[in-house]
């Protein structure tokens, strides 16, 4: 009878310690998960703070229009006339050549080109 009493007492102590350890692990895991989520949120918020704000009036939409090439027109002239949002006229010319599948810089009066415009 004394052996069974010790055994039950021992089992209860072991069971109590196991539950205590498991409860501590749950608390530690919960705290860890919360810290990871807070870290991710902090990173996302800092990234969004770095993004420049865009006002509705400054947003331009890229569209395409067809123009007829006039006598004396060059791609450079068209870039100066229509390539405002581009930082460099060469960017505009590269895009026009790509859109129209032009191999060189020569364009012919009376022909048509599809060009990007921003509105």
N, C-alpha and C positions, 0 to 999 in steps of 0.2 A: 504494500500500500504506500509506503514511504517512497519507493522508486517511481510509482505512477504519479505521485504528487510532484516530485521534482521534474519528472518528464513533462507534466502538464504546465508547470510553472516555466520550465525552460522553453517549451513550445510557445507559450504566450509571450515570453520575452523576445524570442526570435521573431515571432510574428509581428510584434510591436515595433521592433527595430527595422524589419523589412518595410513595413508600412511607412515608418518615419523616413527611411531612405528614399523610398519611392515618392513620397510626398515632396521631399527636398529636391529630388531630381525633376519632378514636374514644375516646381517653382523655378528652378534654375533654367530649365528649358523654356518656360514661358517668358522669363525675363530675357533670355537670349533671343527668342523670336521677336519680341517687342523691340529690342535694341536694333536688330537687323532691319525691321520694317521702318523704324525711325531713321536709320541711316540711309535707307533707300529714298525715303521721302525727302530728307535733307538734300541729298544729291539732286533729285529731280527738281526741287524748288530752287536750288542754286543755278541749275542749268536754265530753268525758265526765266530766272532773273537776269541772266546774261543775254537773252534774246532781245533784239531791238523791237520796240513797239512800232507797229505800222498803223498809221492813220488811214482811214478810209479814203481820204482825198488823194493820198500819194500812191495808192495801189493802181498799177497799170496792167491792163490785160493785153496779152500778146495775141494779135490777130494777123491774118494774111490777106493781102490784096494783090490784085493783078494790075500792072501798069504797062503802058505801051512805051517802048523805047523810042525816044526822039533822036533825030539826027544830032550827032555830037555828044550824046550821053556816054558817060563811062561809069563803070562800077563805083569808082571813087566819088564821082558827082552824086550818084544815087545814095551812097553811104552818107555823104554830107547832108543830103536833103532829108533822108528818111531814117538814118541811123542814130537818132538822138540818145536813146537809152544805153547804147553800147559805149563802153569805155574807150574803144578804139575802132576806127573805121574798118580795120582789117577783120575784126570779129564779124561785123555786119556783112562784109564782102564774102567771107568764108561761108556764112550761113546762106546767103543768096546763091552762091555757086553750088552749095550742097543741095538746096531745095530744088534748084532748076537743073541740076546735073550738068553744070558747065565744067568743061575741062580746063579752059583757059580764061583769060580776062577779057576776051573780045566779045562784045555784044553788038547786035545789028539793029539799026533803026527799022521800025515797023514791027519788030518782034515784041513778044510779051514776056515779062518776068513776074514771077510770084515773089513778093517781098514781105518780110515781117514788119508790122507796124504796131505801135503801142498806143492804146487809148484809155 
